[in-house]
Amino acid sequence: MKCRHCNSDLERQGKLATGGTLFVCPNCKRYHEGTEEPDLSPNAPTITNEQGGMQSHVPFAFHLLDANATMAIARVFAEGASKYARDNWRLITCEEHINHALTHLFAALAGDKQDEHLEHAGARMIMAIATQKDGSLEKRPEHDPKA
């Protein structure tokens, strides 16, 4: 992983209670939380289940995602691709995605029924997560990188 402040390679410090990994930048001494790239190769660690079955360890729990909610968010992505263009959302900053997500959340809280606000908020949050390395949050005037 790279430091989002100075682009130096980060050094792994240890695991966090949240399941993430703590990294430190040797150059600017800032701490970062992140996840290491999962090993999905044929050489991934092997686990054995209660029945003795062996398989590669998968660090994901996709089976815990609600299928209907996931399909509703995927429908929002399909509508956006049809209306704008495939992957148009990647041309929008993380900060703008968060603003739109919050707009949808507050509209839902206010009882607005003009749109599927929770589904759109969920889609915008996925977009924000995917674009968070664009630097738009660090460029905010209120952002204090020393805090």
Contacts in CASP RR format, 6 or more apart in sequence:
PFRMAT RR
TARGET T0000
AUTHOR 0000-0000-0000
METHOD contacts of the structure
MODEL  1
MKCRHCNSDLERQGKLATGGTLFVCPNCKRYHEGTEEPDLSPNAPTITNE
QGGMQSHVPFAFHLLDANATMAIARVFAEGASKYARDNWRLITCEEHINH
ALTHLFAALAGDKQDEHLEHAGARMIMAIATQKDGSLEKRPEHDPKA
1 9 0 8 1.000
1 10 0 8 1.000
1 23 0 8 1.000
1 32 0 8 1.000
1 34 0 8 1.000
1 36 0 8 1.000
2 8 0 8 1.000
2 9 0 8 1.000
2 10 0 8 1.000
3 9 0 8 1.000
3 10 0 8 1.000
3 25 0 8 1.000
3 27 0 8 1.000
3 28 0 8 1.000
3 30 0 8 1.000
3 32 0 8 1.000
4 32 0 8 1.000
4 133 0 8 1.000
4 135 0 8 1.000
4 138 0 8 1.000
5 25 0 8 1.000
5 28 0 8 1.000
5 30 0 8 1.000
5 138 0 8 1.000
5 145 0 8 1.000
6 25 0 8 1.000
6 27 0 8 1.000
6 28 0 8 1.000
8 25 0 8 1.000
8 26 0 8 1.000
8 27 0 8 1.000
8 28 0 8 1.000
9 26 0 8 1.000
10 23 0 8 1.000
10 24 0 8 1.000
10 25 0 8 1.000
10 32 0 8 1.000
11 23 0 8 1.000
11 24 0 8 1.000
11 25 0 8 1.000
11 26 0 8 1.000
12 21 0 8 1.000
12 22 0 8 1.000
12 23 0 8 1.000
12 36 0 8 1.000
13 21 0 8 1.000
13 22 0 8 1.000
13 23 0 8 1.000
13 24 0 8 1.000
13 31 0 8 1.000
14 21 0 8 1.000
14 22 0 8 1.000
15 21 0 8 1.000
15 22 0 8 1.000
16 22 0 8 1.000
16 33 0 8 1.000
18 33 0 8 1.000
20 33 0 8 1.000
20 34 0 8 1.000
20 35 0 8 1.000
21 33 0 8 1.000
21 34 0 8 1.000
21 35 0 8 1.000
21 36 0 8 1.000
22 31 0 8 1.000
22 32 0 8 1.000
22 33 0 8 1.000
22 34 0 8 1.000
23 31 0 8 1.000
23 32 0 8 1.000
23 33 0 8 1.000
23 34 0 8 1.000
24 30 0 8 1.000
24 31 0 8 1.000
24 32 0 8 1.000
25 31 0 8 1.000
25 32 0 8 1.000
30 145 0 8 1.000
38 44 0 8 1.000
38 58 0 8 1.000
38 59 0 8 1.000
38 60 0 8 1.000
39 45 0 8 1.000
39 57 0 8 1.000
40 56 0 8 1.000
40 58 0 8 1.000
42 56 0 8 1.000
44 56 0 8 1.000
44 57 0 8 1.000
45 56 0 8 1.000
45 57 0 8 1.000
46 54 0 8 1.000
46 55 0 8 1.000
46 56 0 8 1.000
46 57 0 8 1.000
47 54 0 8 1.000
47 55 0 8 1.000
47 56 0 8 1.000
47 57 0 8 1.000
48 54 0 8 1.000
49 55 0 8 1.000
72 116 0 8 1.000
72 119 0 8 1.000
73 119 0 8 1.000
73 122 0 8 1.000
73 123 0 8 1.000
73 126 0 8 1.000
75 119 0 8 1.000
76 116 0 8 1.000
76 119 0 8 1.000
76 120 0 8 1.000
76 122 0 8 1.000
76 123 0 8 1.000
77 89 0 8 1.000
77 123 0 8 1.000
80 88 0 8 1.000
80 89 0 8 1.000
81 87 0 8 1.000
81 88 0 8 1.000
89 97 0 8 1.000
89 127 0 8 1.000
89 131 0 8 1.000
90 130 0 8 1.000
90 131 0 8 1.000
92 127 0 8 1.000
92 131 0 8 1.000
93 131 0 8 1.000
93 134 0 8 1.000
93 135 0 8 1.000
93 136 0 8 1.000
94 128 0 8 1.000
94 131 0 8 1.000
94 132 0 8 1.000
94 133 0 8 1.000
94 134 0 8 1.000
94 135 0 8 1.000
94 136 0 8 1.000
94 137 0 8 1.000
95 136 0 8 1.000
95 137 0 8 1.000
95 140 0 8 1.000
96 136 0 8 1.000
97 124 0 8 1.000
97 125 0 8 1.000
97 127 0 8 1.000
97 128 0 8 1.000
97 131 0 8 1.000
98 124 0 8 1.000
98 125 0 8 1.000
98 128 0 8 1.000
100 120 0 8 1.000
100 124 0 8 1.000
101 120 0 8 1.000
101 121 0 8 1.000
101 122 0 8 1.000
101 124 0 8 1.000
101 125 0 8 1.000
101 128 0 8 1.000
102 121 0 8 1.000
104 115 0 8 1.000
104 117 0 8 1.000
104 118 0 8 1.000
104 120 0 8 1.000
104 121 0 8 1.000
104 122 0 8 1.000
104 124 0 8 1.000
105 117 0 8 1.000
105 118 0 8 1.000
105 121 0 8 1.000
107 114 0 8 1.000
107 115 0 8 1.000
107 117 0 8 1.000
108 117 0 8 1.000
108 118 0 8 1.000
108 121 0 8 1.000
137 143 0 8 1.000
138 145 0 8 1.000
END
